[in-house]
Structures are given as structure tokens and as C-alpha cells.
Amino acid sequence: MVKKFILASLVLVLLSSCYYSVYSNAYPHLKKIRVEPFVNRSAEFGLSEKALSDLSTALRNDGRLKQVSQDPDCSLEGEITSFQEKIYSYDSANQVQDYQVTVSLKLSFTDLVKNEVIYENNSLSLSELYKVAEGSTSRFSSKEEALSEIFNNVFKTAIQNSLEAW
């Protein structure tokens, strides 16, 4: 009985040590990142803070880079150039059903060790829908949720076009 327990424990330890990741890193020397607060050139209040918060959360969840404030290996900087919120759809009673939120921004990912810009996009524009009435098929039920998804996609865009080499 003791031998079976030891064997089962050994198998569990061996299996738990097996690890596979689908992430690749084209720049293995990049370990620490500083996310600069985005400059908000739009009229929407609090967008810069929302961007910083959501990007920090995405970095923490991704786990490839550690967010630091001093001595980083790379930096992510951005400027929100415009914010639009417009009606996207109406229901049969001519009531607003969905809104579309669009954020346009400039984005730059810089390798501070080699002092080179790895990724830069001066006209990135991302949109999401959110519902304001029942019966809508939109995934998000508030503007904040839609904005969080937009900034999550900003993070994915920056990482896919910088760290991942496919």
C-alpha cells in the first residue's frame, strides 16, 4: 500500500513538472516592462487611467513580462488620439439597442536594452459594441466592459507584433 502511494505521488510530481507553452519570445532578453500612462487627447475623461489599469491587468495575466517602474528592459507607450461613441443599432420600436465605442491611438513598443522601436502603429483603431437594451446580441453590457476589451486587444496587438515571432 505504501509503495502504491509513493508511486502515485512520484507520478503526480513528474506530471506536474511537465510544462508546455505556446508562447514564443523573439526577444528573450526582455524580462521587465514599464507601461507609460497613455496621453489622452480625446474628450473622454478617465480614459488614460482605464488604459493603464487594463494594460497592467493584461500584463499580469500574460506573465511573460514583469511590470516595473524602474530599470525596465522595454516600454509600452501610447497616445489616445480619439474616442467615439455612436449608436450602432435600433430595435423594431426604434429604440437604441447597441452602441459602438471606437478608440484610436498611437502605440509604441520599445526595446530599451538595444534602444530600438520593435513595434509602432500611429493609426491603430479598435471598436467594440455594448448593449443598452434587452434583446441585444452584443457581448458587453456596459461601456466599461467594451473599453476593457479594447485595451486588452491593444495589449494583444502590441505583444503579437513585438515579442511573438511566428
C-alpha positions, 0 to 999 in steps of 0.5 A: 500500500505504501509503495502504491502511494509513493508511486502515485505521488512520484507520478503526480510530481513528474506530471506536474513538472511537465510544462508546455507553452505556446508562447514564443519570445523573439526577444528573450532578453526582455524580462521587465516592462514599464507601461507609460500612462497613455496621453489622452487627447480625446474628450473622454475623461478617465480614459488614460487611467482605464488604459493603464489599469487594463494594460497592467491587468493584461500584463499580469495575466500574460506573465511573460513580462514583469511590470516595473517602474524602474530599470525596465528592459522595454516600454509600452507607450501610447497616445489616445488620439480619439474616442467615439461613441455612436449608436450602432443599432435600433430595435423594431420600436426604434429604440437604441439597442447597441452602441459602438465605442471606437478608440484610436491611438498611437502605440509604441513598443520599445526595446530599451536594452538595444534602444530600438522601436520593435513595434509602432502603429500611429493609426491603430483603431479598435471598436467594440459594441455594448448593449443598452437594451434587452434583446441585444446580441452584443457581448458587453453590457456596459461601456466599461466592459467594451473599453476593457476589451479594447485595451486588452486587444491593444495589449494583444496587438502590441505583444503579437507584433513585438515579442511573438515571432511566428 
